[in-house]
Amino acid sequence: MQVREAAGAALESVGSVIRNPEIAEIVPVLLAALKEPASATDAALSALAHCQFEHCVDPPSLSLIVPVLHRGLRAPSAQAKRRTGEGDMSRP
């Protein structure tokens, strides 16, 4: 249990240094997806799908986003894959 608590504290530290305002708004959702992936990944993918990025995505933001997107791409459900952009032929 101590490792889990330390990991959670480390994730919150990363979330506290994010400079991208779009990602800063959804940090709690992303942290929940990283802490409880089975139950919170869909909500995080939905939050990311509704983001309109106007600012550069900084490295701390990517460290929270990429694992969530990776899990979404590996998910067996078609809905999760659509949210991550797999199979979207309208994008180059």
Phi, psi and omega in degrees: 000330180294324179295317180298317179294320178294321178296318178298319178294321179295318179296320178294327176296317178297316180298332182283345181255008180289131181259342180287118184295327180294318180285323180304326179295328186252014179306314180301323180291318179294318178297320178298320179293327179282328180278323181228071188300324184296325185256343188243358182295318181300319179295321179292319178297321178295317178298319179293322180295332181267002178283137171246103186283123177242349182238161177298143178269117183277163182304319177298325177297315179298326181293339175266326184284313188301314179298326179291315178296320179299316178297320179297322178290331180274350183294143180287340184281139179294326181297318179296321180292323177297321180293331180272354174098359180292133178083004180279103185280351180281349179257145181292000000 
